[in-house]
Each structure stands twice: as C-alpha cells, then as structure tokens.
C-alpha cells in the first residue's frame, strides 16, 4: 500500500468511527440508526453526482431559468439555443431598438415582420412607399417597409435590419429569413433551434 492509500484508508476508518460513535452515543435502535446513516450516504452521493455533472447541470439550469424568465434562450458562447414551445413553434424574446419584443421564428417569412403595436412600441421608422402584399397562413395581408437601428436576439445583433410592419398579423411578430440569412448557420437539433452568428 502506498502512503496516499494508507492515509485515505485511515481517514475513511476515522470518519466511519466518528459517525458510528455518535450514533451509538445517542442509543438509538439499530434500524433507526441505519436509516439515518443511509440517508446521509444518499445525500453525499447526490452531492457527489451533482459535482461530477456540474457542467451538464449548469446547462440544464441555464435552460430552465431562460424558460421561466422568457429570455431569448440558452446561450453557449455566442451560440443561441431556442427551445421548441408547447405549440411546436420556436418562440424567442428579442429587442428592436432596445425594446423587448416576442417573436415567432418563421423560416417561411421572407422578411422579419412586426405587428403595428410592436412597431409603435419600438419606434421603428415606417416608410412612405407603396404597401407590400404578403401571403400569410391566414390569407393575404399588406405591410409597409420599415427600418430600425438594431434587432437583437440574445447575443446576436443585426444593425439596420430590413423590416415590415403589418396590421394583418394581430399581435404576432415574425422573425423571418432576412434575420436568419444574416447568421453563419442555423439548424434544428431535436427540440432546439440553434442560431450561430
């Protein structure tokens, strides 16, 4: 046996003797003492497992807190992971001109489109040209071209993004291909949409 192994063995026997003597001094029935000892073993094993998987536990914690707060998603470095919502779509909170806006990520939408309400709240500049005809899942709608200083989703920021503003979307704001094309890569992995700037 090496010196380190001997020291660990002595420490382990001493710890067991300390716990055993404290239980014996309390003069508890053997069954109750064993229950308490097993409870402590389970607590230490749980702490040890959490320590071993602290990286994975941290990732789970970040995803859970992002879900509860309604944040953009889980950020790993500069990559953003967006969890699929209960309705099967990917929804994310971002900012337009520094004002929080909830988006539905829609790869079928050519241009990122804001509702009239979101456009007013974010102070985007609506152009005076002819309206744009949009074919949506709910039928035809019209929109106006608009401009914003910045559109941010988590750590991903695009300056002067092309936007449309439409009354025909209700309260829905669509994060379209005009945003997604500006990324290095985007993909669906299981129940997450991964955005890489």
Short mmCIF file of the C-alpha atoms (twelve columns), coordinates in Angstrom:
data_MODEL
# 
_entry.id   MODEL 
# 
loop_
_atom_site.group_PDB 
_atom_site.id 
_atom_site.type_symbol 
_atom_site.label_atom_id 
_atom_site.label_alt_id 
_atom_site.label_comp_id 
_atom_site.label_asym_id 
_atom_site.label_seq_id 
_atom_site.Cartn_x 
_atom_site.Cartn_y 
_atom_site.Cartn_z 
_atom_site.pdbx_PDB_model_num 
ATOM 1   C CA . UNK A 1   0.000   0.000  0.000   1 
ATOM 2   C CA . UNK A 2   1.324   3.448  -0.860  1 
ATOM 3   C CA . UNK A 3   1.432   6.325  1.616   1 
ATOM 4   C CA . UNK A 4   -1.536  8.072  -0.047  1 
ATOM 5   C CA . UNK A 5   -3.677  4.944  0.057   1 
ATOM 6   C CA . UNK A 6   -2.832  4.342  3.695   1 
ATOM 7   C CA . UNK A 7   -3.719  7.932  4.602   1 
ATOM 8   C CA . UNK A 8   -7.056  7.650  2.742   1 
ATOM 9   C CA . UNK A 9   -7.832  4.356  4.498   1 
ATOM 10  C CA . UNK A 10  -7.065  5.835  7.909   1 
ATOM 11  C CA . UNK A 11  -9.203  8.906  7.126   1 
ATOM 12  C CA . UNK A 12  -12.119 6.717  5.948   1 
ATOM 13  C CA . UNK A 13  -11.977 4.444  9.009   1 
ATOM 14  C CA . UNK A 14  -11.762 7.510  11.280  1 
ATOM 15  C CA . UNK A 15  -14.784 9.109  9.612   1 
ATOM 16  C CA . UNK A 16  -16.799 5.897  9.956   1 
ATOM 17  C CA . UNK A 17  -15.721 5.556  13.610  1 
ATOM 18  C CA . UNK A 18  -16.784 9.148  14.290  1 
ATOM 19  C CA . UNK A 19  -20.215 8.673  12.688  1 
ATOM 20  C CA . UNK A 20  -20.665 5.265  14.331  1 
ATOM 21  C CA . UNK A 21  -19.701 6.512  17.796  1 
ATOM 22  C CA . UNK A 22  -22.067 9.496  17.516  1 
ATOM 23  C CA . UNK A 23  -24.949 7.181  16.590  1 
ATOM 24  C CA . UNK A 24  -24.064 4.727  19.373  1 
ATOM 25  C CA . UNK A 25  -23.887 7.566  21.936  1 
ATOM 26  C CA . UNK A 26  -27.464 8.534  21.115  1 
ATOM 27  C CA . UNK A 27  -28.564 4.971  21.978  1 
ATOM 28  C CA . UNK A 28  -30.983 4.771  19.053  1 
ATOM 29  C CA . UNK A 29  -32.416 1.460  17.816  1 
ATOM 30  C CA . UNK A 30  -30.274 -0.177 15.128  1 
ATOM 31  C CA . UNK A 31  -32.972 0.137  12.424  1 
ATOM 32  C CA . UNK A 32  -33.330 3.882  13.007  1 
ATOM 33  C CA . UNK A 33  -29.551 4.349  13.035  1 
ATOM 34  C CA . UNK A 34  -29.234 2.505  9.728   1 
ATOM 35  C CA . UNK A 35  -31.975 4.674  8.167   1 
ATOM 36  C CA . UNK A 36  -30.173 7.817  9.238   1 
ATOM 37  C CA . UNK A 37  -26.822 6.507  8.001   1 
ATOM 38  C CA . UNK A 38  -28.331 5.573  4.614   1 
ATOM 39  C CA . UNK A 39  -29.951 8.991  4.366   1 
ATOM 40  C CA . UNK A 40  -26.552 10.654 4.847   1 
ATOM 41  C CA . UNK A 41  -24.933 8.312  2.327   1 
ATOM 42  C CA . UNK A 42  -27.656 9.259  -0.192  1 
ATOM 43  C CA . UNK A 43  -27.147 12.980 0.486   1 
ATOM 44  C CA . UNK A 44  -23.385 12.738 -0.032  1 
ATOM 45  C CA . UNK A 45  -23.826 10.569 -3.136  1 
ATOM 46  C CA . UNK A 46  -26.257 13.140 -4.566  1 
ATOM 47  C CA . UNK A 47  -23.828 15.995 -3.917  1 
ATOM 48  C CA . UNK A 48  -21.011 13.950 -5.464  1 
ATOM 49  C CA . UNK A 49  -23.070 13.218 -8.608  1 
ATOM 50  C CA . UNK A 50  -24.011 16.908 -8.937  1 
ATOM 51  C CA . UNK A 51  -20.327 17.775 -8.635  1 
ATOM 52  C CA . UNK A 52  -19.387 15.231 -11.309 1 
ATOM 53  C CA . UNK A 53  -22.014 16.551 -13.738 1 
ATOM 54  C CA . UNK A 54  -21.742 20.235 -12.816 1 
ATOM 55  C CA . UNK A 55  -21.228 21.260 -16.472 1 
ATOM 56  C CA . UNK A 56  -24.369 19.471 -17.619 1 
ATOM 57  C CA . UNK A 57  -26.281 20.647 -14.541 1 
ATOM 58  C CA . UNK A 58  -25.237 24.219 -15.341 1 
ATOM 59  C CA . UNK A 59  -26.565 23.862 -18.878 1 
ATOM 60  C CA . UNK A 60  -29.871 22.488 -17.582 1 
ATOM 61  C CA . UNK A 61  -30.079 25.320 -15.034 1 
ATOM 62  C CA . UNK A 62  -29.452 27.983 -17.713 1 
ATOM 63  C CA . UNK A 63  -32.129 26.470 -19.957 1 
ATOM 64  C CA . UNK A 64  -34.664 26.224 -17.106 1 
ATOM 65  C CA . UNK A 65  -34.105 29.800 -15.944 1 
ATOM 66  C CA . UNK A 66  -34.302 31.087 -19.529 1 
ATOM 67  C CA . UNK A 67  -37.604 29.227 -19.935 1 
ATOM 68  C CA . UNK A 68  -39.065 30.701 -16.743 1 
ATOM 69  C CA . UNK A 69  -37.912 34.244 -17.488 1 
ATOM 70  C CA . UNK A 70  -38.961 34.060 -21.140 1 
ATOM 71  C CA . UNK A 71  -35.472 35.046 -22.257 1 
ATOM 72  C CA . UNK A 72  -34.025 34.636 -25.689 1 
ATOM 73  C CA . UNK A 73  -32.823 31.112 -24.979 1 
ATOM 74  C CA . UNK A 74  -29.785 29.261 -23.766 1 
ATOM 75  C CA . UNK A 75  -26.538 30.953 -24.697 1 
ATOM 76  C CA . UNK A 76  -23.407 28.827 -25.074 1 
ATOM 77  C CA . UNK A 77  -20.554 31.149 -26.041 1 
ATOM 78  C CA . UNK A 78  -22.099 33.163 -28.876 1 
ATOM 79  C CA . UNK A 79  -24.426 30.349 -29.986 1 
ATOM 80  C CA . UNK A 80  -28.072 30.626 -29.004 1 
ATOM 81  C CA . UNK A 81  -30.330 27.610 -28.447 1 
ATOM 82  C CA . UNK A 82  -34.091 28.220 -28.568 1 
ATOM 83  C CA . UNK A 83  -36.360 25.525 -27.105 1 
ATOM 84  C CA . UNK A 84  -39.449 24.421 -29.040 1 
ATOM 85  C CA . UNK A 85  -42.568 25.765 -27.324 1 
ATOM 86  C CA . UNK A 86  -45.605 23.666 -26.424 1 
ATOM 87  C CA . UNK A 87  -47.351 24.593 -29.692 1 
ATOM 88  C CA . UNK A 88  -44.457 23.159 -31.728 1 
ATOM 89  C CA . UNK A 89  -43.064 26.535 -32.830 1 
ATOM 90  C CA . UNK A 90  -39.851 28.268 -31.852 1 
ATOM 91  C CA . UNK A 91  -40.540 31.479 -29.950 1 
ATOM 92  C CA . UNK A 92  -37.903 33.878 -28.703 1 
ATOM 93  C CA . UNK A 93  -37.728 37.223 -26.936 1 
ATOM 94  C CA . UNK A 94  -35.503 39.800 -28.568 1 
ATOM 95  C CA . UNK A 95  -35.206 43.561 -28.751 1 
ATOM 96  C CA . UNK A 96  -35.887 46.071 -31.503 1 
ATOM 97  C CA . UNK A 97  -34.257 49.442 -30.844 1 
ATOM 98  C CA . UNK A 98  -33.685 48.253 -27.255 1 
ATOM 99  C CA . UNK A 99  -37.377 47.456 -26.580 1 
ATOM 100 C CA . UNK A 100 -38.368 43.843 -25.751 1 
ATOM 101 C CA . UNK A 101 -40.367 42.063 -28.475 1 
ATOM 102 C CA . UNK A 102 -41.589 38.448 -28.585 1 
ATOM 103 C CA . UNK A 103 -41.022 36.738 -31.950 1 
ATOM 104 C CA . UNK A 104 -42.235 33.585 -33.648 1 
ATOM 105 C CA . UNK A 105 -39.324 32.268 -35.712 1 
ATOM 106 C CA . UNK A 106 -40.705 31.662 -39.195 1 
ATOM 107 C CA . UNK A 107 -38.370 30.447 -41.948 1 
ATOM 108 C CA . UNK A 108 -41.328 30.817 -44.333 1 
ATOM 109 C CA . UNK A 109 -41.413 34.580 -43.791 1 
ATOM 110 C CA . UNK A 110 -39.097 36.336 -46.224 1 
ATOM 111 C CA . UNK A 111 -38.701 39.465 -44.104 1 
ATOM 112 C CA . UNK A 112 -38.891 39.980 -40.339 1 
ATOM 113 C CA . UNK A 113 -42.323 41.471 -39.725 1 
ATOM 114 C CA . UNK A 114 -43.609 43.422 -36.734 1 
ATOM 115 C CA . UNK A 115 -47.191 43.979 -35.680 1 
ATOM 116 C CA . UNK A 116 -48.375 47.591 -35.741 1 
ATOM 117 C CA . UNK A 117 -48.417 47.552 -31.927 1 
ATOM 118 C CA . UNK A 118 -44.785 46.352 -31.681 1 
ATOM 119 C CA . UNK A 119 -43.715 48.872 -34.330 1 
ATOM 120 C CA . UNK A 120 -45.218 51.722 -32.318 1 
ATOM 121 C CA . UNK A 121 -43.624 50.488 -29.066 1 
ATOM 122 C CA . UNK A 122 -40.154 50.128 -30.634 1 
ATOM 123 C CA . UNK A 123 -40.256 53.429 -32.559 1 
ATOM 124 C CA . UNK A 124 -39.314 51.928 -35.923 1 
ATOM 125 C CA . UNK A 125 -39.468 54.285 -38.870 1 
ATOM 126 C CA . UNK A 126 -42.215 53.272 -41.292 1 
ATOM 127 C CA . UNK A 127 -41.534 54.145 -44.931 1 
ATOM 128 C CA . UNK A 128 -43.998 56.096 -47.019 1 
ATOM 129 C CA . UNK A 129 -43.837 53.926 -50.165 1 
ATOM 130 C CA . UNK A 130 -46.462 51.620 -51.579 1 
ATOM 131 C CA . UNK A 131 -47.668 48.786 -49.343 1 
ATOM 132 C CA . UNK A 132 -46.219 45.297 -49.787 1 
ATOM 133 C CA . UNK A 133 -48.620 42.394 -50.369 1 
ATOM 134 C CA . UNK A 134 -47.971 39.418 -48.086 1 
ATOM 135 C CA . UNK A 135 -49.271 35.898 -48.427 1 
ATOM 136 C CA . UNK A 136 -49.635 34.533 -44.902 1 
ATOM 137 C CA . UNK A 137 -51.016 31.335 -43.441 1 
ATOM 138 C CA . UNK A 138 -54.194 33.319 -42.713 1 
ATOM 139 C CA . UNK A 139 -54.516 34.708 -46.237 1 
ATOM 140 C CA . UNK A 140 -53.392 37.937 -47.882 1 
ATOM 141 C CA . UNK A 141 -52.216 40.932 -45.832 1 
ATOM 142 C CA . UNK A 142 -50.473 44.203 -46.525 1 
ATOM 143 C CA . UNK A 143 -47.391 45.639 -44.873 1 
ATOM 144 C CA . UNK A 144 -45.183 48.713 -45.001 1 
ATOM 145 C CA . UNK A 145 -41.404 48.746 -45.226 1 
ATOM 146 C CA . UNK A 146 -39.731 49.947 -42.037 1 
ATOM 147 C CA . UNK A 147 -36.294 50.416 -40.550 1 
ATOM 148 C CA . UNK A 148 -34.827 50.007 -37.086 1 
ATOM 149 C CA . UNK A 149 -31.429 50.818 -35.648 1 
ATOM 150 C CA . UNK A 150 -30.887 47.324 -34.234 1 
ATOM 151 C CA . UNK A 151 -32.535 43.938 -33.833 1 
ATOM 152 C CA . UNK A 152 -31.045 41.688 -31.124 1 
ATOM 153 C CA . UNK A 153 -31.810 38.088 -30.215 1 
ATOM 154 C CA . UNK A 154 -29.674 37.114 -27.221 1 
ATOM 155 C CA . UNK A 155 -26.031 37.810 -28.149 1 
ATOM 156 C CA . UNK A 156 -26.862 38.166 -31.858 1 
ATOM 157 C CA . UNK A 157 -27.279 41.774 -33.017 1 
ATOM 158 C CA . UNK A 158 -28.087 42.947 -36.541 1 
ATOM 159 C CA . UNK A 159 -27.891 46.662 -37.356 1 
ATOM 160 C CA . UNK A 160 -30.311 48.346 -39.780 1 
ATOM 161 C CA . UNK A 161 -32.269 45.127 -40.435 1 
ATOM 162 C CA . UNK A 162 -34.916 45.099 -43.165 1 
ATOM 163 C CA . UNK A 163 -38.383 45.048 -41.557 1 
ATOM 164 C CA . UNK A 164 -42.029 45.087 -42.495 1 
ATOM 165 C CA . UNK A 165 -44.906 46.343 -40.350 1 
ATOM 166 C CA . UNK A 166 -48.331 44.772 -40.825 1 
ATOM 167 C CA . UNK A 167 -51.755 45.197 -39.245 1 
ATOM 168 C CA . UNK A 168 -52.740 41.761 -40.576 1 
ATOM 169 C CA . UNK A 169 -50.634 39.731 -38.122 1 
ATOM 170 C CA . UNK A 170 -52.533 40.552 -34.954 1 
ATOM 171 C CA . UNK A 171 -50.064 40.546 -32.065 1 
ATOM 172 C CA . UNK A 172 -47.639 38.169 -33.776 1 
ATOM 173 C CA . UNK A 173 -44.134 39.319 -34.703 1 
ATOM 174 C CA . UNK A 174 -42.288 37.122 -37.189 1 
ATOM 175 C CA . UNK A 175 -38.523 36.651 -37.160 1 
ATOM 176 C CA . UNK A 176 -38.015 35.774 -40.815 1 
ATOM 177 C CA . UNK A 177 -35.349 34.762 -43.289 1 
ATOM 178 C CA . UNK A 178 -33.985 38.308 -43.512 1 
ATOM 179 C CA . UNK A 179 -32.655 37.731 -39.968 1 
ATOM 180 C CA . UNK A 180 -31.768 34.042 -40.380 1 
ATOM 181 C CA . UNK A 181 -29.772 34.675 -43.594 1 
ATOM 182 C CA . UNK A 182 -27.516 37.033 -41.629 1 
ATOM 183 C CA . UNK A 183 -26.353 34.153 -39.424 1 
ATOM 184 C CA . UNK A 184 -23.370 31.923 -40.089 1 
ATOM 185 C CA . UNK A 185 -25.616 28.910 -39.585 1 
ATOM 186 C CA . UNK A 186 -28.954 27.873 -38.093 1 
ATOM 187 C CA . UNK A 187 -30.324 24.389 -37.595 1 
ATOM 188 C CA . UNK A 188 -32.850 22.337 -35.695 1 
ATOM 189 C CA . UNK A 189 -31.413 19.787 -33.246 1 
ATOM 190 C CA . UNK A 190 -34.170 17.763 -31.593 1 
ATOM 191 C CA . UNK A 191 -36.388 20.256 -29.798 1 
ATOM 192 C CA . UNK A 192 -33.955 23.179 -30.112 1 
ATOM 193 C CA . UNK A 193 -33.277 25.717 -32.827 1 
ATOM 194 C CA . UNK A 194 -29.574 26.599 -32.779 1 
ATOM 195 C CA . UNK A 195 -28.554 30.042 -34.054 1 
ATOM 196 C CA . UNK A 196 -24.862 30.735 -34.732 1 
ATOM 197 C CA . UNK A 197 -23.811 34.322 -35.534 1 
# 
